[in-house]
Amino acid sequence: MGANRRRENRGEPVTMDHVLLASQESKEERETRIRSLFGFFDKESCGYLDYALIEAGLSALQIPSEYKYAKDLFNACDANKDGKVDYEEFKRYMDDKELELYRIFQAIDVEHSGSILPEELWEALVRAGIQIDDEELARFVERVDKDNNGVITFGEWRDFLLLYPHEATIENIYHYLERVCLVDIGEQTVIPAGISKHIHASSYLIAGGVAGAASRTTTAPLDRLKVVLQVQTARAHIMPAIKDIWKEGGLLGFYRGNGLNVLKVAPESAIRFYTYEKLKTFIMNAKGEESKADIGTMGRLLAGGIAGAVAQTAIYPLDLVKTRIQTYACKGGSVPSLGTLSKDILVQEGPRAFYKGLIPSVLGIIPYAGIDLAAYETLKDMSKKYILHDEEPGPLVQLGCGTVSGALGATCVYPLQVVRTRMQAQRAYMGMTDIFRRTFEHEGFRGFYKGLFPNLLKVVPSASITYLVYESMKKGLELE
């Protein structure tokens, strides 16, 4: 085995001879094993496999169906895409997969002993950023180690992962181990409650951050227009406001504060999505649910509301400074920098000024985030169940769900958003109650909805883009 590893280090390609040597079987024995496995799936002796046969075979092996491994395995084997997998296609998949598994087996077997020791598996997981305790490690080794001698041979490693249709990275193998190892013999297969327990928080932070930054940059002009309209105490008109923004700064005037907006919204969206996912798991465990997707509408509302409040509180000072920049009356076309404006607020108004409007903001974000997230997931689940017949929603469906949920949430809490913006931008008010009273007295009920139209124009694509990018990032980062 050490000689094989030295050949690889010299750049020589791994061949099937290396695989045969590692598995200690002859070509004939391997051929018999693969034909036997093909026959296991081909229960009806058709001479080929279709999707139904592969799904039934994986189910018989107690490989969880919730993760659609059957569909992915069928697509991986069906090289000519004719809807049937003959033996030659099946064997070609086996050849490629065994070579792939041999390479990663060698990478984990740092002692070149021909077996993976528990400590070697633990070190490989740590290098991949995955932390597990001794009990979980022992359970994983036990699940793969068929002869119970405390180490994993290549044959055991190969047999356990041979039907795993995705790329055999240590992260993917860990997710597969986590899902399959929680299946007990004689028990119904369930989705593990802690499926994302060991995934780095940074994965959700990256997914949420990229989604938020992308959506805010796309809709920055509408956000600037909305804020300008919100702080106007006289009758607000959209076209004059647009002309004033253009006159003040041209095209770039519509993007004033966008850099800070992205700086703010990336961690805000990241914290919101990550907290939401964690709260869903917590609520599910508290209720004793077996499915992460089945925490109920009230559970989603609670998780979404708390996640929004946590995220909003964490980044609120940036939000206040962003509003001040967007509503700053330019003199000579210049806008103060982030540092200068922050220093002026601190010196002139004190540190508490950075949290002006936090109460209406939190009061608004709880129902907004709750309605938004709960409506989105509910609509997505309904479309999956009643329209797509258990197929995963595509981009257009995700965009539609995000559009409806975003518009619904924004409209419900818009008056609180107007109050918050006025508290952030103007010093004339004595507090939230004063703003409510004076706005109603001088502007009437309509005053609480100034800027709603550009806000909806902003929220609809913003929410849709956010969720579309977030779902894509979740799949790319293996968070599903």
Secondary structure by P-SEA (a helix, b strand, c coil): caaaaaaaaacccccaaaaaaaacccaaaaaaaaaaaaaaaaccccccccaaaaaaaaaaaccccccaaaaaaaaaacccccccccaaaaaaaaaaaaaaaaaaaaaacccccccccaaaaaaaaaaacccccaaaaaaaaaaacccccccccaaaaaaacccccccccaaaaaaaaaaaaaccccccccccccccccccaaaaaaaaaaaaaaaaaaaaaaaaaaaaaaacccccccaaaaaaaaaaccccccccaaaaaaacaaaaaaaaaaaaaaaaaaaaaaacccccccccaaaaaaaaaaaaaaaaaacaaaaaaaaaaaaccccccccccaaaaaaaaaaaccccccccaaaaaaaaaaaaaaaaaaaaaaaaaaaaccccccccccaaaaaaaaaaaaaaaaaacaaaaaaaaaaacccccccaaaaaaaaaacccccccccaaaaaaaaaaaaaaaaaaaaaaaaaaaccc
